[in-house]
């Protein structure tokens, strides 16, 4: 049996999670598209400006808040990089059913 797509699993989980906003959904969708376009490595490295462009988000504070929220809520694992030449590390994890 083929494993479920991370985005489909995410949508199933967030239907029951009132903490998730449309911005969280946009960022998660952009992350999964970036992951898919880069041959699905897990973890993968990405720069915030790349994901923000895909998600159509212009404020870096909004991006970082939502990514930290998604990490804290268990939808992904995020390891920020403070090196401008290396992207942050993102792990797509299977959210727990709530």
Biopython code that builds the backbone (N, CA, C, O; Angstrom):
import numpy as np
from Bio.PDB.StructureBuilder import StructureBuilder

atoms = [
    (1, "UNK", "N", (0.838, -1.177, 0.000)),
    (1, "UNK", "CA", (0.000, 0.000, 0.000)),
    (1, "UNK", "C", (0.887, 1.246, 0.000)),
    (1, "UNK", "O", (1.858, 1.335, 0.752)),
    (2, "UNK", "N", (0.542, 2.181, -0.838)),
    (2, "UNK", "CA", (1.307, 3.414, -0.980)),
    (2, "UNK", "C", (1.043, 4.337, 0.217)),
    (2, "UNK", "O", (-0.110, 4.505, 0.614)),
    (3, "UNK", "N", (2.104, 4.946, 0.805)),
    (3, "UNK", "CA", (1.874, 5.853, 1.930)),
    (3, "UNK", "C", (1.123, 7.101, 1.477)),
    (3, "UNK", "O", (1.244, 7.541, 0.333)),
    (4, "UNK", "N", (0.350, 7.654, 2.399)),
    (4, "UNK", "CA", (-0.419, 8.853, 2.093)),
    (4, "UNK", "C", (0.489, 10.046, 1.868)),
    (4, "UNK", "O", (1.560, 10.158, 2.465)),
    (5, "UNK", "N", (0.048, 10.918, 1.012)),
    (5, "UNK", "CA", (0.738, 12.175, 0.762)),
    (5, "UNK", "C", (0.710, 13.017, 2.046)),
    (5, "UNK", "O", (-0.325, 13.083, 2.709)),
    (6, "UNK", "N", (1.837, 13.664, 2.407)),
    (6, "UNK", "CA", (1.861, 14.469, 3.637)),
    (6, "UNK", "C", (0.807, 15.573, 3.656)),
    (6, "UNK", "O", (0.263, 15.894, 4.713)),
    (7, "UNK", "N", (0.516, 16.154, 2.497)),
    (7, "UNK", "CA", (-0.480, 17.229, 2.460)),
    (7, "UNK", "C", (-1.879, 16.684, 2.757)),
    (7, "UNK", "O", (-2.657, 17.327, 3.463)),
    (8, "UNK", "N", (-2.201, 15.511, 2.227)),
    (8, "UNK", "CA", (-3.505, 14.897, 2.504)),
    (8, "UNK", "C", (-3.635, 14.557, 3.985)),
    (8, "UNK", "O", (-4.683, 14.783, 4.590)),
    (9, "UNK", "N", (-2.577, 14.017, 4.561)),
    (9, "UNK", "CA", (-2.579, 13.696, 5.993)),
    (9, "UNK", "C", (-2.734, 14.963, 6.827)),
    (9, "UNK", "O", (-3.467, 14.978, 7.816)),
    (10, "UNK", "N", (-2.043, 16.018, 6.427)),
    (10, "UNK", "CA", (-2.129, 17.308, 7.116)),
    (10, "UNK", "C", (-3.565, 17.832, 7.088)),
    (10, "UNK", "O", (-4.089, 18.262, 8.116)),
    (11, "UNK", "N", (-4.204, 17.797, 5.908)),
    (11, "UNK", "CA", (-5.577, 18.297, 5.806)),
    (11, "UNK", "C", (-6.542, 17.498, 6.672)),
    (11, "UNK", "O", (-7.468, 18.065, 7.253)),
    (12, "UNK", "N", (-6.338, 16.192, 6.764)),
    (12, "UNK", "CA", (-7.185, 15.386, 7.647)),
    (12, "UNK", "C", (-7.028, 15.832, 9.096)),
    (12, "UNK", "O", (-8.012, 15.930, 9.830)),
    (13, "UNK", "N", (-5.800, 16.101, 9.506)),
    (13, "UNK", "CA", (-5.528, 16.477, 10.894)),
    (13, "UNK", "C", (-6.027, 17.881, 11.226)),
    (13, "UNK", "O", (-6.571, 18.096, 12.309)),
    (14, "UNK", "N", (-5.855, 18.836, 10.320)),
    (14, "UNK", "CA", (-6.203, 20.226, 10.663)),
    (14, "UNK", "C", (-7.699, 20.487, 10.661)),
    (14, "UNK", "O", (-8.147, 21.508, 11.183)),
    (15, "UNK", "N", (-8.470, 19.594, 10.092)),
    (15, "UNK", "CA", (-9.927, 19.770, 10.130)),
    (15, "UNK", "C", (-10.434, 19.835, 11.566)),
    (15, "UNK", "O", (-11.463, 20.450, 11.845)),
    (16, "UNK", "N", (-9.708, 19.199, 12.466)),
    (16, "UNK", "CA", (-10.127, 19.158, 13.871)),
    (16, "UNK", "C", (-9.260, 20.047, 14.761)),
    (16, "UNK", "O", (-9.332, 19.947, 15.986)),
    (17, "UNK", "N", (-8.447, 20.909, 14.166)),
    (17, "UNK", "CA", (-7.521, 21.728, 14.953)),
    (17, "UNK", "C", (-7.823, 23.215, 14.752)),
    (17, "UNK", "O", (-7.451, 23.786, 13.727)),
    (18, "UNK", "N", (-8.490, 23.846, 15.718)),
    (18, "UNK", "CA", (-8.871, 25.257, 15.569)),
    (18, "UNK", "C", (-7.687, 26.223, 15.610)),
    (18, "UNK", "O", (-7.855, 27.401, 15.294)),
    (19, "UNK", "N", (-6.505, 25.761, 15.986)),
    (19, "UNK", "CA", (-5.333, 26.649, 16.059)),
    (19, "UNK", "C", (-4.762, 26.961, 14.681)),
    (19, "UNK", "O", (-4.005, 27.919, 14.530)),
    (20, "UNK", "N", (-5.111, 26.173, 13.686)),
    (20, "UNK", "CA", (-4.523, 26.300, 12.352)),
    (20, "UNK", "C", (-5.311, 27.305, 11.520)),
    (20, "UNK", "O", (-6.531, 27.211, 11.380)),
    (21, "UNK", "N", (-4.568, 28.278, 10.968)),
    (21, "UNK", "CA", (-5.180, 29.316, 10.126)),
    (21, "UNK", "C", (-4.856, 29.052, 8.658)),
    (21, "UNK", "O", (-4.101, 28.138, 8.327)),
    (22, "UNK", "N", (-5.433, 29.857, 7.802)),
    (22, "UNK", "CA", (-5.163, 29.748, 6.373)),
    (22, "UNK", "C", (-3.677, 29.989, 6.082)),
    (22, "UNK", "O", (-3.140, 29.416, 5.134)),
    (23, "UNK", "N", (-3.019, 30.809, 6.862)),
    (23, "UNK", "CA", (-1.587, 31.062, 6.665)),
    (23, "UNK", "C", (-0.772, 29.815, 6.981)),
    (23, "UNK", "O", (0.161, 29.484, 6.250)),
    (24, "UNK", "N", (-1.116, 29.120, 8.063)),
    (24, "UNK", "CA", (-0.438, 27.859, 8.386)),
    (24, "UNK", "C", (-0.599, 26.866, 7.224)),
    (24, "UNK", "O", (0.354, 26.198, 6.824)),
    (25, "UNK", "N", (-1.813, 26.788, 6.699)),
    (25, "UNK", "CA", (-2.098, 25.860, 5.605)),
    (25, "UNK", "C", (-1.285, 26.224, 4.366)),
    (25, "UNK", "O", (-0.724, 25.347, 3.710)),
    (26, "UNK", "N", (-1.222, 27.507, 4.048)),
    (26, "UNK", "CA", (-0.445, 27.954, 2.891)),
    (26, "UNK", "C", (1.030, 27.625, 3.021)),
    (26, "UNK", "O", (1.666, 27.197, 2.058)),
    (27, "UNK", "N", (1.571, 27.825, 4.209)),
    (27, "UNK", "CA", (2.988, 27.529, 4.433)),
    (27, "UNK", "C", (3.236, 26.024, 4.349)),
    (27, "UNK", "O", (4.210, 25.593, 3.732)),
    (28, "UNK", "N", (2.368, 25.227, 4.959)),
    (28, "UNK", "CA", (2.557, 23.776, 4.902)),
    (28, "UNK", "C", (2.448, 23.278, 3.462)),
    (28, "UNK", "O", (3.223, 22.419, 3.041)),
    (29, "UNK", "N", (1.490, 23.814, 2.711)),
    (29, "UNK", "CA", (1.347, 23.424, 1.303)),
    (29, "UNK", "C", (2.597, 23.806, 0.510)),
    (29, "UNK", "O", (3.058, 23.031, -0.328)),
    (30, "UNK", "N", (3.145, 24.986, 0.766)),
    (30, "UNK", "CA", (4.367, 25.420, 0.082)),
    (30, "UNK", "C", (5.542, 24.518, 0.455)),
    (30, "UNK", "O", (6.351, 24.164, -0.403)),
    (31, "UNK", "N", (5.634, 24.151, 1.716)),
    (31, "UNK", "CA", (6.712, 23.252, 2.147)),
    (31, "UNK", "C", (6.608, 21.892, 1.466)),
    (31, "UNK", "O", (7.620, 21.338, 1.036)),
    (32, "UNK", "N", (5.396, 21.348, 1.363)),
    (32, "UNK", "CA", (5.247, 20.041, 0.718)),
    (32, "UNK", "C", (5.522, 20.128, -0.781)),
    (32, "UNK", "O", (6.054, 19.185, -1.366)),
    (33, "UNK", "N", (5.170, 21.242, -1.404)),
    (33, "UNK", "CA", (5.485, 21.420, -2.825)),
    (33, "UNK", "C", (6.991, 21.533, -3.031)),
    (33, "UNK", "O", (7.530, 20.959, -3.978)),
    (34, "UNK", "N", (7.668, 22.260, -2.165)),
    (34, "UNK", "CA", (9.126, 22.394, -2.229)),
    (34, "UNK", "C", (9.775, 21.017, -2.039)),
    (34, "UNK", "O", (10.703, 20.653, -2.761)),
    (35, "UNK", "N", (9.278, 20.267, -1.067)),
    (35, "UNK", "CA", (9.764, 18.908, -0.792)),
    (35, "UNK", "C", (9.587, 18.011, -2.017)),
    (35, "UNK", "O", (10.505, 17.289, -2.405)),
    (36, "UNK", "N", (8.400, 18.064, -2.619)),
    (36, "UNK", "CA", (8.107, 17.243, -3.801)),
    (36, "UNK", "C", (9.006, 17.637, -4.974)),
    (36, "UNK", "O", (9.525, 16.768, -5.675)),
    (37, "UNK", "N", (9.192, 18.929, -5.190)),
    (37, "UNK", "CA", (10.003, 19.418, -6.309)),
    (37, "UNK", "C", (11.484, 19.065, -6.159)),
    (37, "UNK", "O", (12.227, 19.035, -7.140)),
    (38, "UNK", "N", (11.901, 18.798, -4.922)),
    (38, "UNK", "CA", (13.301, 18.448, -4.665)),
    (38, "UNK", "C", (13.473, 16.948, -4.392)),
    (38, "UNK", "O", (14.365, 16.541, -3.648)),
    (39, "UNK", "N", (12.614, 16.144, -5.000)),
    (39, "UNK", "CA", (12.704, 14.674, -4.966)),
    (39, "UNK", "C", (12.466, 14.051, -3.589)),
    (39, "UNK", "O", (12.981, 12.973, -3.293)),
    (40, "UNK", "N", (11.704, 14.717, -2.773)),
    (40, "UNK", "CA", (11.184, 14.196, -1.506)),
    (40, "UNK", "C", (12.219, 13.763, -0.473)),
    (40, "UNK", "O", (12.053, 12.709, 0.141)),
    (41, "UNK", "N", (13.266, 14.527, -0.262)),
    (41, "UNK", "CA", (14.174, 14.167, 0.837)),
    (41, "UNK", "C", (13.529, 14.500, 2.176)),
    (41, "UNK", "O", (12.759, 15.456, 2.272)),
    (42, "UNK", "N", (13.828, 13.740, 3.183)),
    (42, "UNK", "CA", (13.310, 14.047, 4.519)),
    (42, "UNK", "C", (14.418, 13.755, 5.519)),
    (42, "UNK", "O", (14.711, 12.586, 5.769)),
    (43, "UNK", "N", (15.030, 14.749, 6.088)),
    (43, "UNK", "CA", (14.668, 16.166, 6.053)),
    (43, "UNK", "C", (15.157, 16.836, 4.767)),
    (43, "UNK", "O", (15.927, 16.270, 3.992)),
    (44, "UNK", "N", (14.674, 18.069, 4.578)),
    (44, "UNK", "CA", (15.168, 18.883, 3.476)),
    (44, "UNK", "C", (15.537, 20.253, 4.023)),
    (44, "UNK", "O", (15.085, 20.657, 5.094)),
    (45, "UNK", "N", (16.363, 20.954, 3.268)),
    (45, "UNK", "CA", (16.769, 22.296, 3.672)),
    (45, "UNK", "C", (16.127, 23.303, 2.740)),
    (45, "UNK", "O", (16.087, 23.107, 1.526)),
    (46, "UNK", "N", (15.620, 24.391, 3.324)),
    (46, "UNK", "CA", (14.981, 25.437, 2.536)),
    (46, "UNK", "C", (15.235, 26.784, 3.191)),
    (46, "UNK", "O", (15.353, 26.893, 4.412)),
    (47, "UNK", "N", (15.315, 27.788, 2.363)),
    (47, "UNK", "CA", (15.433, 29.156, 2.852)),
    (47, "UNK", "C", (14.035, 29.743, 2.994)),
    (47, "UNK", "O", (13.146, 29.452, 2.195)),
    (48, "UNK", "N", (13.849, 30.563, 4.005)),
    (48, "UNK", "CA", (12.531, 31.150, 4.255)),
    (48, "UNK", "C", (12.022, 31.918, 3.041)),
    (48, "UNK", "O", (10.833, 31.849, 2.729)),
    (49, "UNK", "N", (12.889, 32.642, 2.354)),
    (49, "UNK", "CA", (12.424, 33.442, 1.212)),
    (49, "UNK", "C", (11.879, 32.556, 0.089)),
    (49, "UNK", "O", (10.998, 32.986, -0.655)),
    (50, "UNK", "N", (12.385, 31.332, -0.046)),
    (50, "UNK", "CA", (11.870, 30.410, -1.065)),
    (50, "UNK", "C", (10.452, 29.958, -0.713)),
    (50, "UNK", "O", (9.568, 29.940, -1.569)),
    (51, "UNK", "N", (10.250, 29.598, 0.534)),
    (51, "UNK", "CA", (8.934, 29.118, 0.969)),
    (51, "UNK", "C", (7.937, 30.272, 1.012)),
    (51, "UNK", "O", (6.776, 30.107, 0.638)),
    (52, "UNK", "N", (8.387, 31.431, 1.465)),
    (52, "UNK", "CA", (7.504, 32.600, 1.509)),
    (52, "UNK", "C", (6.997, 32.947, 0.116)),
    (52, "UNK", "O", (5.826, 33.292, -0.046)),
    (53, "UNK", "N", (7.851, 32.860, -0.878)),
    (53, "UNK", "CA", (7.448, 33.154, -2.251)),
    (53, "UNK", "C", (6.395, 32.150, -2.725)),
    (53, "UNK", "O", (5.395, 32.541, -3.325)),
    (54, "UNK", "N", (6.612, 30.865, -2.461)),
    (54, "UNK", "CA", (5.635, 29.843, -2.849)),
    (54, "UNK", "C", (4.297, 30.040, -2.136)),
    (54, "UNK", "O", (3.236, 29.852, -2.731)),
    (55, "UNK", "N", (4.357, 30.420, -0.857)),
    (55, "UNK", "CA", (3.143, 30.576, -0.049)),
    (55, "UNK", "C", (2.493, 31.945, -0.226)),
    (55, "UNK", "O", (1.418, 32.197, 0.319)),
    (56, "UNK", "N", (3.134, 32.823, -0.982)),
    (56, "UNK", "CA", (2.640, 34.191, -1.202)),
    (56, "UNK", "C", (2.536, 34.973, 0.105)),
    (56, "UNK", "O", (1.554, 35.671, 0.357)),
    (57, "UNK", "N", (3.577, 34.834, 0.928)),
    (57, "UNK", "CA", (3.652, 35.549, 2.205)),
    (57, "UNK", "C", (4.784, 36.551, 2.102)),
    (57, "UNK", "O", (5.880, 36.212, 1.654)),
    (58, "UNK", "N", (4.526, 37.784, 2.516)),
    (58, "UNK", "CA", (5.557, 38.818, 2.396)),
    (58, "UNK", "C", (6.229, 39.164, 3.715)),
    (58, "UNK", "O", (7.342, 39.689, 3.716)),
    (59, "UNK", "N", (5.586, 38.884, 4.825)),
    (59, "UNK", "CA", (6.149, 39.251, 6.133)),
    (59, "UNK", "C", (6.912, 38.075, 6.738)),
    (59, "UNK", "O", (6.341, 37.014, 6.990)),
    (60, "UNK", "N", (8.194, 38.275, 6.964)),
    (60, "UNK", "CA", (9.000, 37.188, 7.531)),
    (60, "UNK", "C", (8.569, 36.854, 8.957)),
    (60, "UNK", "O", (8.706, 35.709, 9.389)),
    (61, "UNK", "N", (8.051, 37.837, 9.692)),
    (61, "UNK", "CA", (7.585, 37.546, 11.055)),
    (61, "UNK", "C", (6.400, 36.579, 11.023)),
    (61, "UNK", "O", (6.313, 35.676, 11.855)),
    (62, "UNK", "N", (5.502, 36.764, 10.078)),
    (62, "UNK", "CA", (4.362, 35.853, 9.929)),
    (62, "UNK", "C", (4.846, 34.456, 9.570)),
    (62, "UNK", "O", (4.380, 33.469, 10.139)),
    (63, "UNK", "N", (5.772, 34.370, 8.636)),
    (63, "UNK", "CA", (6.323, 33.076, 8.229)),
    (63, "UNK", "C", (6.933, 32.352, 9.423)),
    (63, "UNK", "O", (6.603, 31.197, 9.690)),
    (64, "UNK", "N", (7.822, 33.031, 10.138)),
    (64, "UNK", "CA", (8.519, 32.380, 11.247)),
    (64, "UNK", "C", (7.566, 31.994, 12.381)),
    (64, "UNK", "O", (7.734, 30.944, 13.001)),
    (65, "UNK", "N", (6.571, 32.834, 12.653)),
    (65, "UNK", "CA", (5.584, 32.501, 13.686)),
    (65, "UNK", "C", (4.825, 31.229, 13.289)),
    (65, "UNK", "O", (4.661, 30.323, 14.106)),
    (66, "UNK", "N", (4.371, 31.165, 12.059)),
    (66, "UNK", "CA", (3.580, 30.012, 11.620)),
    (66, "UNK", "C", (4.408, 28.734, 11.553)),
    (66, "UNK", "O", (3.916, 27.663, 11.907)),
    (67, "UNK", "N", (5.649, 28.830, 11.108)),
    (67, "UNK", "CA", (6.504, 27.639, 11.065)),
    (67, "UNK", "C", (6.781, 27.149, 12.482)),
    (67, "UNK", "O", (6.764, 25.945, 12.737)),
    (68, "UNK", "N", (7.036, 28.075, 13.402)),
    (68, "UNK", "CA", (7.245, 27.669, 14.805)),
    (68, "UNK", "C", (5.976, 27.031, 15.370)),
    (68, "UNK", "O", (6.049, 26.042, 16.099)),
    (69, "UNK", "N", (4.808, 27.599, 15.034)),
    (69, "UNK", "CA", (3.534, 27.006, 15.470)),
    (69, "UNK", "C", (3.395, 25.580, 14.937)),
    (69, "UNK", "O", (3.080, 24.662, 15.695)),
    (70, "UNK", "N", (3.626, 25.393, 13.648)),
    (70, "UNK", "CA", (3.503, 24.060, 13.048)),
    (70, "UNK", "C", (4.449, 23.070, 13.710)),
    (70, "UNK", "O", (4.109, 21.900, 13.885)),
    (71, "UNK", "N", (5.629, 23.537, 14.073)),
    (71, "UNK", "CA", (6.594, 22.695, 14.798)),
    (71, "UNK", "C", (6.052, 22.359, 16.191)),
    (71, "UNK", "O", (6.056, 21.199, 16.605)),
    (72, "UNK", "N", (5.595, 23.367, 16.891)),
    (72, "UNK", "CA", (5.102, 23.174, 18.263)),
    (72, "UNK", "C", (3.855, 22.278, 18.289)),
    (72, "UNK", "O", (3.672, 21.495, 19.221)),
    (73, "UNK", "N", (3.003, 22.394, 17.268)),
    (73, "UNK", "CA", (1.777, 21.595, 17.215)),
    (73, "UNK", "C", (2.014, 20.177, 16.694)),
    (73, "UNK", "O", (1.094, 19.359, 16.704)),
    (74, "UNK", "N", (3.228, 19.874, 16.241)),
    (74, "UNK", "CA", (3.559, 18.518, 15.811)),
    (74, "UNK", "C", (3.317, 18.207, 14.347)),
    (74, "UNK", "O", (3.319, 17.037, 13.962)),
    (75, "UNK", "N", (3.109, 19.223, 13.516)),
    (75, "UNK", "CA", (2.868, 18.983, 12.092)),
    (75, "UNK", "C", (4.158, 18.867, 11.293)),
    (75, "UNK", "O", (4.165, 18.299, 10.201)),
    (76, "UNK", "N", (5.230, 19.393, 11.824)),
    (76, "UNK", "CA", (6.540, 19.258, 11.202)),
    (76, "UNK", "C", (7.601, 19.459, 12.267)),
    (76, "UNK", "O", (7.318, 19.910, 13.377)),
    (77, "UNK", "N", (8.816, 19.119, 11.909)),
    (77, "UNK", "CA", (9.948, 19.394, 12.797)),
    (77, "UNK", "C", (10.806, 20.423, 12.086)),
    (77, "UNK", "O", (11.191, 20.233, 10.933)),
    (78, "UNK", "N", (11.101, 21.507, 12.771)),
    (78, "UNK", "CA", (11.807, 22.640, 12.176)),
    (78, "UNK", "C", (13.062, 22.924, 12.966)),
    (78, "UNK", "O", (13.015, 23.138, 14.177)),
    (79, "UNK", "N", (14.181, 22.925, 12.274)),
    (79, "UNK", "CA", (15.464, 23.261, 12.890)),
    (79, "UNK", "C", (16.009, 24.486, 12.166)),
    (79, "UNK", "O", (16.572, 24.365, 11.078)),
    (80, "UNK", "N", (15.843, 25.676, 12.770)),
    (80, "UNK", "CA", (16.278, 26.897, 12.084)),
    (80, "UNK", "C", (17.788, 26.933, 11.886)),
    (80, "UNK", "O", (18.559, 26.439, 12.708)),
    (81, "UNK", "N", (18.176, 27.525, 10.785)),
    (81, "UNK", "CA", (19.592, 27.750, 10.509)),
    (81, "UNK", "C", (19.845, 29.238, 10.679)),
    (81, "UNK", "O", (19.125, 30.071, 10.129)),
    (82, "UNK", "N", (20.842, 29.548, 11.421)),
    (82, "UNK", "CA", (21.177, 30.956, 11.606)),
    (82, "UNK", "C", (22.333, 31.347, 10.690)),
    (82, "UNK", "O", (22.939, 32.407, 10.847)),
    (83, "UNK", "N", (22.624, 30.474, 9.736)),
    (83, "UNK", "CA", (23.666, 30.706, 8.740)),
    (83, "UNK", "C", (22.975, 31.123, 7.446)),
    (83, "UNK", "O", (22.179, 30.364, 6.895)),
    (84, "UNK", "N", (23.269, 32.304, 6.968)),
    (84, "UNK", "CA", (22.576, 32.810, 5.788)),
    (84, "UNK", "C", (22.891, 32.012, 4.522)),
    (84, "UNK", "O", (22.208, 32.169, 3.510)),
    (85, "UNK", "N", (23.900, 31.175, 4.566)),
    (85, "UNK", "CA", (24.273, 30.367, 3.406)),
    (85, "UNK", "C", (23.744, 28.936, 3.466)),
    (85, "UNK", "O", (24.001, 28.136, 2.567)),
    (86, "UNK", "N", (23.008, 28.620, 4.522)),
    (86, "UNK", "CA", (22.456, 27.274, 4.680)),
    (86, "UNK", "C", (20.990, 27.386, 5.083)),
    (86, "UNK", "O", (20.653, 28.104, 6.024)),
    (87, "UNK", "N", (20.138, 26.690, 4.382)),
    (87, "UNK", "CA", (18.718, 26.734, 4.695)),
    (87, "UNK", "C", (18.393, 26.027, 5.995)),
    (87, "UNK", "O", (19.170, 25.209, 6.487)),
    (88, "UNK", "N", (17.242, 26.350, 6.539)),
    (88, "UNK", "CA", (16.761, 25.664, 7.736)),
    (88, "UNK", "C", (16.375, 24.240, 7.364)),
    (88, "UNK", "O", (16.013, 23.963, 6.221)),
    (89, "UNK", "N", (16.455, 23.353, 8.326)),
    (89, "UNK", "CA", (16.131, 21.945, 8.096)),
    (89, "UNK", "C", (14.673, 21.708, 8.495)),
    (89, "UNK", "O", (14.233, 22.111, 9.572)),
    (90, "UNK", "N", (13.942, 21.051, 7.606)),
    (90, "UNK", "CA", (12.524, 20.762, 7.837)),
    (90, "UNK", "C", (12.294, 19.267, 7.655)),
    (90, "UNK", "O", (12.727, 18.671, 6.669)),
    (91, "UNK", "N", (11.605, 18.678, 8.623)),
    (91, "UNK", "CA", (11.190, 17.276, 8.552)),
    (91, "UNK", "C", (9.669, 17.264, 8.446)),
    (91, "UNK", "O", (8.991, 17.869, 9.276)),
    (92, "UNK", "N", (9.133, 16.597, 7.457)),
    (92, "UNK", "CA", (7.686, 16.409, 7.391)),
    (92, "UNK", "C", (7.362, 15.177, 8.221)),
    (92, "UNK", "O", (7.865, 14.087, 7.948)),
    (93, "UNK", "N", (6.536, 15.348, 9.218)),
    (93, "UNK", "CA", (6.172, 14.242, 10.106)),
    (93, "UNK", "C", (4.684, 13.966, 9.975)),
    (93, "UNK", "O", (3.907, 14.847, 9.605)),
    (94, "UNK", "N", (4.303, 12.756, 10.275)),
    (94, "UNK", "CA", (2.885, 12.393, 10.230)),
    (94, "UNK", "C", (2.206, 12.934, 11.489)),
    (94, "UNK", "O", (2.527, 12.513, 12.601)),
    (95, "UNK", "N", (1.257, 13.876, 11.309)),
    (95, "UNK", "CA", (0.594, 14.431, 12.493)),
    (95, "UNK", "C", (-0.208, 13.370, 13.231)),
    (95, "UNK", "O", (-0.774, 12.459, 12.626)),
    (96, "UNK", "N", (-0.243, 13.508, 14.548)),
    (96, "UNK", "CA", (-1.049, 12.593, 15.360)),
    (96, "UNK", "C", (-2.513, 12.949, 15.200)),
    (96, "UNK", "O", (-2.869, 14.119, 15.056)),
    (97, "UNK", "N", (-3.350, 11.940, 15.227)),
    (97, "UNK", "CA", (-4.795, 12.198, 15.171)),
    (97, "UNK", "C", (-5.231, 12.790, 16.491)),
    (97, "UNK", "O", (-4.894, 12.274, 17.557)),
    (98, "UNK", "N", (-5.977, 13.866, 16.419)),
    (98, "UNK", "CA", (-6.408, 14.563, 17.630)),
    (98, "UNK", "C", (-7.852, 14.277, 17.924)),
    (98, "UNK", "O", (-8.393, 14.780, 18.909)),
]
sb = StructureBuilder()
sb.init_structure("model")
sb.init_model(0)
sb.init_chain("A")
sb.init_seg("    ")
for serial, (resi, resn, name, xyz) in enumerate(atoms, 1):
    if name == "N":
        sb.init_residue(resn, " ", resi, " ")
    sb.init_atom(name, np.array(xyz, "f"), 0.0, 1.0, " ", f" {name:<3s}", serial, name[0])
structure = sb.get_structure()
